[in-house]
Structures are given as structure tokens and as C-alpha cells.
Amino acid sequence: MANNKARILVVDDEAMVRRLLCQKLSREGYQCQEADGARQALAKLRDDQVELVILDIKMPGKSGIELLPEIKTGYPDTAVIMATALSDANIITQCMKQGAYDYICKPFDLAEVLLSVEGVLDKRRLELEIKKYQQHLEEKVDEQTKEIRKVFLGAIEALAFALEAKDKYTAGHSRRVTEIAVAIGKEMGLSANDLEDLRWGGLLHDVGKIAIDQLIQNKPGELTAEEYEHIMTHPHVGAGIVKPVVNDRVVEMIEHHHDYYDGSRREQDSDGEGIPLGARILAVADAFDAMTSDRPYRSAMSISEALSEIKKCSGSQFDPAIVDAFYKIPVAGIVLAEA
């Protein structure tokens, strides 16, 4: 189903807010319904299939935070975007952990709302494809499983790259990260199976950015604390997306690829060698490619500058053993030989 044919339910106790959002989304081709509270919302969900709910966090009676888990339990294929006038990062993070795909802030910027809706529906479509694959997989004998898995992972990879290619700042990023990560893995003597896991981890490490607000991701200036928290939900979201079709090692790589080696990143629950090896390798590869690519807020660093920064963060952000291996692969070795 094309996104612009999706059915959207706007749940807010303010009639003006509901009308504003429905008018904007209807003009874009979406089919919109309204509900003034939790009871009416649940009734409409029972009566009709809804692809997306835009849910106000603070409402009289049952709040959006209380209604969210009911929607996720009763209607697991329905995506939810939280609408909030609050700037409390803890509340927003709680909603994301309970299954919300994104959040939008009041007063609304309708262009941002539209981008959020499009991104969330793209992510929902990907998740439904994964669920379809999982159901199909259960019906097949073991001999067919590997081929089906290969085809489906290829489809996920292609969708991730297609979404990445829409942004000139990230086009090709996942492929480059994969090449660097696999080169590090070979330098460290990883097995063929471990290298294959690392390859899938690299290709899919940023798939969770499907759910990230593009206006925030491409913001030319410094991020606010809330914006940074929003962007940093992508490893968790990505891990959830790929979990049905990859093994646990790849899931953990994606979940932890932004963890700091010294454990200093906020809400990080592991450090040192407690962080999966693949995630520690991806951390170096990801950072190097990000630093040597243009970003909305800065121009690309030179390779030598990026290498110096990687070395500077060895032992804090990065595993020193992986930094040492990284310095031995061609992308680093060429620069070092010329120095």
C-alpha cells in the first residue's frame, strides 16, 4: 500500500489540533479520522484498519502514555507517533521504548509532521515485509530457508540503501562502513562466519534511521539535547527491525554500535569487552566514514585528520585493540606511509 493511501487516526482532545493535522494530511492524499480521547480512539481502531495513529501524550482521562501500550498490544501492526507540548526527554524516550515510532512537538511545523508521517510509514512497511518473511519462513523446510533468508535480507538491504540515497550526506555510507569493518575484521583474524555477521551488521547498522526525523538529521546547526536523544534511538529501532531475519550477534552489533568503550555514553549499560566485538568494530568504521564525509553542519575532515581523531579517542570512545587493527588496513596504512 502506498503511503499516501494510508489511513491515519489523529487522537487529541483539542478539536483545532485534530482539524489542522487532518486538513494537512488529507491534502497529501492520506485518509484521516479523528478521536477526542482514548475511548473514541479504541472504538475507531476496532471498527477500521488504521496504519498510523498520531497520539497526544497529555489528554484528560486516559493519557496518551497510558493508551500507547494498549494500541501496541491490541493493534501491533499500527504505527504510533506521539504528539507532545512537553520537552521532557525522559518522557519521549519512555514512549519510544514502549513502541512509539516517533514524536512531533507542539506547536506543529506541518512540514515536519509530514516528514515524520512519511518516515514512520516507510518503517512500518519494512517491518510488515519482515513479518511476512517470518511467516513464510515458518512454512518452509530447512533446505529452502537459507535461500529465502538471503533473498529477503537483500530486499531489506535494498530498501535501506534506497532510503539512504535520498540524503546526499549519507549516500553510500553503509557500504563504506561495511568495507572498512570487514577489513578490520580480517586484520583481526575473525572467522568466515564472524566476517559474514560483520558484513550484515555494517550494511544494516543505520536501518533504524528510517524512523528519524529528516529535518533533525540534516539540521545545519548544533543539536538540542532532545534532538540528540531522538537521533540516538536509531540503534535500538534498527535492532528491532532486523531481529526477525538475522542472528542475535548481528542484532547486538546494531543495538550497541554507538556504545563508548569506556561506558560513558548516556543510558549505556555495558563497557569494554562487554560491548559485542562487532559493535566495537562498527564504532570505529562508522566514525571514520562519518568524519571523512560532508555533513550538514561541517565539511568532511581529511583522512589524516580523521585518523588523528580516532587515535585520540582510543581507550575512551574506541577499543584500543580495534584502533590498532584499523591503522593496519589499507585506508589507514596508505596515509601513514605517506606521513
Sequence and secondary structure as in RCSB ss.txt:
>XXXX:A:sequence
MANNKARILVVDDEAMVRRLLCQKLSREGYQCQEADGARQALAKLRDDQVELVILDIKMPGKSGIELLPEIKTGY
PDTAVIMATALSDANIITQCMKQGAYDYICKPFDLAEVLLSVEGVLDKRRLELEIKKYQQHLEEKVDEQTKEIRK
VFLGAIEALAFALEAKDKYTAGHSRRVTEIAVAIGKEMGLSANDLEDLRWGGLLHDVGKIAIDQLIQNKPGELTA
EEYEHIMTHPHVGAGIVKPVVNDRVVEMIEHHHDYYDGSRREQDSDGEGIPLGARILAVADAFDAMTSDRPYRSA
MSISEALSEIKKCSGSQFDPAIVDAFYKIPVAGIVLAEA
>XXXX:A:secstr
  GGG EEEEE S HHHHHHHHHHHHHTT EEEEESSHHHHHHHHHHS  SEEEEESS SSS HHHHHHHHHHH 
TT EEEEEES   HHHHHHHHHTT  EEEESS  HHHHHHHHHHHHHHHHHHHHHHHHHHHHHTS HHHHHHHHH
HHHHHHHHHHHHHHHTSTTTTTHHHHHHHHHHHHHHHTT  HHHHHHHHHHHHHTTGGGGGS HHHHT SS   H
HHHHHHTTHHHHHHHHHTTTS HHHHHHHHHTT  TTS STT    GGGS HHHHHHHHHHHHHHHTS BTTB  
  HHHHHHHHHHTBTTTB HHHHHHHTTSHHHHHHHHH 
